[in-house]
Amino acid sequence: MTTQQTRSPVAGDGEQTAQLDAVIIQAHGLVKRYGRLTAVDGVSFAIRRGEIFGLLGPNGAGKSSTLDMLEGIRPADGGAIVIDGLDIRRNRRAIQSRIGVQLQATSLFEYLQVSETIALFGSFYPKAIAPETLLREVALEDKARAYPQDLSGGQRQRLALALALVNDPTLVFLDEPTSGLDPQSRHMVWEQVLRLRERGKTVVLTTHFMDEAQTLCDRIAIMDHGRVIAQDTPAALIATLGASAAIECALIAGSVEAPISVDDLSGLPGVSEARLRGDTALIYTDRLEATLVALLRLAGAHGAQVDHLQTHAPTLEDVFLKLTGRGLRD
């Protein structure tokens, strides 16, 4: 796992030049302050062409502020951003003409129909995709004459995605694209994001949903308190746990005075790490059956009861818990 920020590629021999050509975004040492609050504190990463790159973290981690700087919406208070070979401080307008942006909330004109809204946004660019083509792309053909306020939450998000694609951008930014959506709408948006990658687009998205990041992203930068604390592929990040399964259960104390300790749990066969918060135990293991048998024996020896036991494959939530000591939603 890469726990430091991605090193900036340096032009040199053929291999290094190829690496440079493969990078569409280079962010180095980004800082953003709001008064006394430092929302982004020295964030660095490189994003490759044609990948889906995710900024994963809890609310307030600095994800949206980082995206705002990449989009040229807010100037950085420190650091540098190069997008498609252009420095954003000197070429903001040129960069914005070739990117697409979907914000967390999009304000729309209530008296314009969906197709008219797309046509209006397209008029802002020298060249735009036809509304009927975009409506087909986001599965809203039957809503062309509807008004935005008559759309469901999922349909409004898909319309916002269509507006982000109106100028046929090579780079698309999505800020919490499925926040507040029902499961069916979320999956529809996921399918559309994956199709963007199939068409050769580069997608940068923020999310606090671990399953979304794990499903969509080729690589992830995990953010917390304005900093990147880890970045790699989802599989590589999860592999750092050194476990194939996680066990979560409640340990109800019995009559024996000596309670079960973290050391007791860590000593079970196959266990790579164990946590104990109150009477809730979280155990990571690569020998699930042996660990479960030993856990039940341990509880019996201490006169304790194992309750609410469940197992699951390790996820990015577990990675965040390991790195920070708390869950993404804590």
N, C-alpha and C positions, 0 to 999 in steps of 0.2 A: 504494500500500500504506500502511496505517495502522501506523506504527511506534511511536506513542505510545498510551497507554491511551485507551479510548473516553471521550469527554467526557460528563459527566453531563447528561442532558436537564434543562432548566429550564422550568418552567411559565410561560407568558406568553400569546402570541397563540394563535389556533386551531391553527396548525400545530404549535407547541411542545406544546400540550396533547395533540394527537393522537399525537405522538411519545412522550409520557409514558404514554398509554394502551397503546401498542404494546410497552412494555417490561415484562417480568415479573420480571426480576432486574436489580438495580443493585448492583454491587460497586465499592467505592471504597477504594483504598489499603490493601488487606488485608495483614496481617502475621501470620505464625505462627512462633513460636520453640519449639524443643525444647532447653532448656539453652542452650548457646552457639551452636547451629545455628539460623540463620534459614532455615526451609524455604520460606516465602512472604514476598516482600519488596516490598510496595507494589503489589500486583496490582489492576488496575481494568478493568472491562468492563461492558457492558450487553447483556442477552440479550432478544431480541424474542419475543413470543408466537408460538407455532406454528412455531418454527424448531428445527433440530437444530444445537446449538452444541457445538463440540469444543474440548477442551484437549489439544493435541498436544505431546509432548515426550518425551525419554528418561526412563528410570527415575531417580527422584531429582530431577526438575525442579520438584516442588511441586504436581503436578496433583491427587493424592489428598488432600493437605492442604487445598488450595483447595476441593475438593468437600466435605470434612468440615465446613468452616466454613459453606458454603452450606446444607448439610443440617441444621446445628445440632448435629452430633455433637461438634464441638470448638469452643470459643469462640475468636474471633479475638483476637489480642494487640494489634491495631491496625486501624483502618479501620472501614467501615460496610457493612452488607448490608441491602437492602430487597427483599423478595420479595412480589410481588403486592400492593404498597402497604403491607406490614407490616415494621416494623423487627425484625430477627431477635433482637436483644437483649431486647426487651420482649414479643415475641410468638412465641417459639420453639415452644411447644406448638401454637398455632393454625396455624403454618406447616407443622409436621410432619404435621398431620392432613390436609393437602391435597397433599402431595408423595408420590412413590413413590421408593424407593431400592433399587438393586441394588449390593451391595458386591462387592469382588473375590472374596471367599469367603463363602459363606453356610452357617452351621452349622444342620443340620436334625435333627429327632428321628427316630432310626432305626426306632422302633417305630410311627410314624404313616405311613399310606399317603399317596400324593401328594395325593389328594383331601381327606383328613383334614388334611393339613398346610395346604392352602389355606384350608380352613374355619376352622382354628385362627387363622391370621393374620387372616382376615376378622373374627373375633370381637373383635379389638382395636379395631375402628372402629364408629361408630354405623350406618354403611351400607357394605355390601360387595357386590362382584360375586359371583355364584354360582360355585362351583368348576368346574362343568361348562362354564360360559361361558368362563372363563379357560383351562381346559384346551384348549378348541377354539381359542382365540385363539393359543396357543403350540404348537399341533399336538401335544398330549400326551394326546388323548382315550383312546388305547389303554393309557396308563400310569396311569390313575386309581387302580387297586388295587395298583400297584407300590410298593416302598419306595425312598426316596431313594438308598440305597446300591447299589441294583440298576440305577440309571440310568447311562447313559454321560455323559461330561463335557459334551457338547453338550446332552443332555436335562436335566442338572442346571442348566445355565445358563438354559435356557428355563423351568424351574420357578422359578428365582430371579427371572426377569423376571415371571412370573405373580404371584409374591408381591409384587413391587413395584407391580403394577397392581391389587391386590385392593381398594383403597379408591377406585378410579377417579380417580386423581390428574390434575390439570391439568398438573403439572410432574413429569418423571421424570428421576432421576439414575442414570446407568450408569457404574460405575467399572471400566474395562478389561473390557468385557462379553464379549470373545471371546478373552481371554488363555488360552493353552494349548489352544485348540480346533483340530480338524482343519479343512481348507478347507471341506468340505461343511457342517459345523456352523456355521462362521463365517458363511457365506452365508445360512444359515437365520436366524441371529440378525439379520443385516443386514436381511433382508426384514421381520422383525417390527418392527424399529426404524423403518423407512420407513413401515410401516403406522400406527405411532403418530402420526407427523406427519400422515398423511392424515386421521386422526381428530381433528386439531386439538390434539394434545398438544404441549407443549414438551419437548424432550429435551436434556439436558446430559450429555455423555459425555467420559470421558478415554480416551486411547489413545496407544500409541507405535507403532501401525501406520499408516504413511503412506497405504496404499491404503484403509484403513478410513475415515480422516478425509476423504480425497479423494472417496470414494464416498458417504458418508452426510451429511456436514456442509454446512449452508448457509453457515456462517461458522466460522472457526477462530481461536483464540488460541494461538500457538506460545509455549511456556514453556521456559525454560532457567535453571538455577540460581536458581529461585524467582521469576523475573521474566517478564513478558510482553514478548517481544522483537519480536513482530509480530502483527497480527490483521487479517483481511479474509476475503473469500471464497477458496476454494481456487484458483479461476481467476485472481483478481487477484494472489494471492501468487505463483503460478507465472509470471504475466506479468512480474513484476519482473525475472526472469532475462533478458528481452529475447531469448529464443531459442525456436525451434520444435523443436530437436533437441539431444541431447547425445551426444557421442562419447567413448567410454572405450576406452583401448587401452594396451598396454605398448610402450614405445620401447626396444628393445634396442640398446645402443650398438655402433657399428661400429669401424672402424679410425681414423676421423677424430678428432683430439684434442678439437675443440670440440664439446661435447654440445649437444643441442637444448635451448633455454631456454624459459621461460614467455613471454618477449617474442617469441620466434620463433612460438610457437603463437598468441599473441594477435594477431599480424600476419597470420594466414591470413584469406582472404576470408570475410566473414559472421560472424566470431567476435566475440561480445560479452564473453566471459570465458574464461580458460583457467587450469587448475591443474595442477601437476606435483608429485607426491609419489613420490620415488624414481624408478623408471622407469615409473610409471603416470601417464598423462595423462588429464585430464577437460576436454573442450572443449565450450562452448555456442555454437551457431550458428543463424542463421536461413537459411543457404544450405548445406544438408547436402551436396549433391553437389559443389559447388565447394570446400567445405572439405576433403572427403575427398580429392579429386584433389590439392589443394595440399599436404595433409598427407603423402601418399605421395611427392610430389616433394621435399618438405622432408627427409623421412627419407632418400631416396636421395642427396640432396646432402650429407648428413652421414654417409653410410655406415651408417645405422641401419636396423633392421628393425622394422616395425610388426607386433605380435603381439596375439592375443586381442582383436581389434577388435569392438566392439559399439556399436550406437546405440539410443537410446530417447527417447521423448517426455519432456520435463522433468517432474519430480514434486515433491511437497512435500519429499521427501528432499533434492533438489537445493537447494530454498529454505533448508532448515535448514543445509545445508553452506555455502551462501553467507553466511548470517548468523553462523555460529559457527565455521566452519573445520573442522568435523568432522561425521560422519554421525550419524543418530539412534541408531544402535546402537554407536557407538564408545565 
